[in-house]
């Protein structure tokens, strides 16, 4: 389809608007510019479009990525001009580029903007290095994501002295996995259960749960099924942490705003008479149902462990 004359692509219009804010002084050198998530929400575009807008601004030297800060207006605070071409020579004060720094920068981007915004070019910009430099330490994006996930799982450990009993240990293990997903919502989006990620730090979480069942009397298949069930339970709820962020970026609507748009359809469901149990339940909420994923996780963990307890208690014990 031919674009009408003068009708710019959305990413160029966004870049022009941010450039205008810089020119007008609303954004000064060193000020943070909107992140890709914020751009997606404000302009109602996809994350990929938001990423293209920031990339265009970086390439022209209007903005720059700074480690542990984010994308900021180029130039030092106070109005000093940045070096020509935005290429700054490395100084003794700048840490050497390492695989660990590449992985950490990638995690920071994914935490703030999601996996969709992750690119080697974006990582290089965040670290202030040449676009191809990260490839000296990480061979591909798939390898990078695996390294990121392993680092994320390694952030949350288990107590040196395990709680007594299988249930206490499994509760601790499940909450540790949930904490990983809470810190890094994108973790739940990678690797289907049928294609497990062989990551040392993820294996440590599996070791913890399987260790809780070591003396249960259950056969190996049952023990492993329980381990996968715990992992899948956590992942199944955690996947919605990132999906909500993706939906916000894609639609520009908050959860409450989206629900407000569903009122007419929900009212038709409630008054249709076709769903009496659902209608009765919804009518009993005085102020509506407020979804809390943390509370849902804790609510479901108890009954899940109760069911596992029946299996453990029914297992034959060694003579």
SVG drawing of the C-alpha trace seen along z (x, -y; Angstrom):
<svg xmlns="http://www.w3.org/2000/svg" viewBox="-32 -25 75 79">
<polyline fill="none" stroke="black" stroke-width="0.4" points="0.0,0.0 1.4,-3.4 1.9,-5.8 0.2,-9.2 2.7,-12.0 4.1,-13.6 2.7,-10.7 5.7,-9.5 6.1,-6.0 5.0,-6.0 8.6,-5.5 9.7,-8.6 6.9,-10.7 7.7,-9.5 11.4,-10.3 10.5,-13.7 8.3,-14.4 11.1,-13.4 13.6,-15.5 11.3,-18.5 11.2,-18.0 15.0,-18.1 15.1,-21.2 12.5,-23.0 14.5,-22.2 11.8,-20.0 14.5,-17.3 18.0,-18.5 21.3,-16.7 21.5,-13.8 17.7,-13.6 16.2,-10.2 14.0,-9.9 10.9,-7.6 11.7,-3.9 10.3,-1.7 7.5,-0.6 6.6,-4.2 6.7,-5.1 4.5,-2.1 2.0,-3.2 2.1,-6.9 1.8,-6.6 -0.1,-3.3 2.4,-1.5 4.1,1.9 7.4,2.3 9.2,2.9 8.1,-0.5 9.2,-2.1 12.6,-0.4 13.0,-1.7 12.2,-5.3 14.9,-5.2 17.4,-3.5 16.8,-6.3 17.6,-8.9 20.7,-7.0 22.0,-6.8 21.7,-10.5 23.4,-11.2 20.4,-12.8 20.3,-10.3 22.7,-7.7 22.4,-4.7 24.2,-4.8 24.9,-1.8 22.6,-1.5 20.8,-4.7 19.0,-4.0 18.6,-6.1 19.3,-9.8 19.6,-13.0 23.1,-13.1 25.7,-15.4 26.8,-15.9 24.5,-17.6 25.1,-21.3 25.0,-21.7 28.4,-20.4 28.6,-19.1 29.2,-15.4 32.1,-14.3 31.5,-14.3 30.0,-11.1 29.0,-9.9 32.1,-7.6 33.9,-8.1 37.3,-6.6 37.6,-4.1 39.2,-5.5 40.9,-3.8 37.8,-4.5 35.5,-2.5 35.3,1.2 36.4,3.7 33.7,5.2 33.1,8.8 30.5,11.5 29.1,10.7 28.6,7.1 26.9,8.0 24.6,10.4 23.8,7.8 23.0,5.1 20.7,7.6 18.9,8.4 18.4,4.7 16.9,4.2 14.6,7.2 13.5,6.3 12.6,2.8 11.3,3.3 10.8,7.1 12.5,9.6 11.0,8.1 13.2,5.0 16.4,7.0 19.0,6.7 22.7,6.8 22.7,3.3 20.7,2.1 23.0,3.8 26.0,2.2 24.3,-1.2 23.6,-0.7 27.2,0.2 28.6,-2.6 30.6,-0.2 30.7,0.5 27.6,2.4 29.5,5.6 31.5,5.7 29.0,7.9 29.5,10.7 33.0,11.1 31.6,12.5 28.2,14.0 27.8,15.9 24.0,15.4 20.9,14.0 19.7,17.5 23.0,18.1 22.5,14.7 19.0,15.4 20.2,18.7 23.0,16.9 20.5,14.3 18.1,17.0 20.9,18.8 22.0,15.6 18.5,14.8 17.9,18.2 21.2,17.8 20.1,14.6 17.7,16.5 19.2,19.3 18.0,21.6 18.8,21.7 21.9,23.6 19.7,25.5 16.6,26.9 13.3,26.7 12.2,29.9 9.9,32.1 9.2,32.4 6.4,29.8 8.4,27.0 11.2,27.6 8.9,27.6 7.2,24.4 10.6,22.8 11.6,24.0 8.3,22.8 8.6,19.4 12.2,19.1 11.1,19.8 8.3,17.3 10.8,14.7 12.9,15.2 9.9,14.6 8.9,11.6 12.3,10.0 12.5,11.0 9.0,11.6 10.5,12.5 12.0,15.7 8.6,17.4 8.3,16.7 11.3,18.8 11.7,22.5 8.6,24.7 8.4,27.6 8.9,30.1 12.3,28.4 13.9,27.9 16.7,25.3 19.8,27.1 21.0,24.3 23.1,24.9 21.2,22.5 17.9,23.8 19.1,27.4 19.8,26.2 16.2,25.3 15.2,28.8 17.7,30.4 16.1,28.6 12.6,29.9 13.8,33.5 15.9,33.5 12.7,32.9 11.3,36.1 14.5,38.2 13.2,40.2 9.5,40.2 9.4,43.7 8.0,42.5 9.4,44.0 11.6,41.9 8.9,41.0 6.5,39.8 9.2,37.7 10.2,36.1 6.5,35.5 6.0,33.7 9.1,31.6 7.8,30.6 4.3,29.9 5.8,27.4 7.9,25.8 4.9,25.6 2.6,24.2 5.0,21.3 5.6,20.7 1.9,20.9 1.0,18.0 4.2,16.0 3.7,16.0 0.9,13.4 3.3,10.9 5.0,10.3 1.9,10.8 0.2,7.9 3.2,5.7 3.1,6.8 -0.6,6.0 -0.1,2.6 2.6,1.8 0.5,3.1 -2.8,1.4 -1.7,-1.6 -4.5,-0.7 -3.9,0.1 -5.6,3.2 -8.4,1.1 -8.9,-0.8 -9.1,2.4 -11.6,3.9 -13.7,0.8 -14.0,1.4 -15.3,4.9 -18.2,3.7 -20.9,3.9 -19.9,7.4 -19.7,8.6 -23.1,7.1 -24.6,9.0 -23.0,12.3 -24.4,11.6 -27.9,10.8 -28.2,13.5 -29.1,16.2 -26.8,18.7 -24.2,18.7 -26.0,18.7 -23.0,19.8 -20.7,17.3 -23.3,14.5 -24.1,15.3 -20.4,15.3 -19.7,12.0 -22.7,10.4 -21.5,11.2 -18.4,9.0 -19.2,5.6 -16.3,3.8 -15.4,6.1 -12.7,8.8 -9.2,7.4 -6.7,9.9 -3.5,10.2 -1.1,12.7 1.0,12.9 -2.1,13.8 -3.2,16.2 0.2,17.9 0.0,18.4 -3.7,19.5 -3.0,22.2 0.3,23.4 -1.5,24.8 -4.0,27.0 -1.3,28.2 0.9,29.3 -2.1,30.9 -2.6,33.0 1.0,33.9 0.9,34.8 -1.7,37.4 0.6,39.0 3.6,38.8 1.6,40.2 0.4,43.1 3.9,44.1 5.4,47.3 8.0,46.7 11.3,48.6 11.2,51.4"/>
</svg>
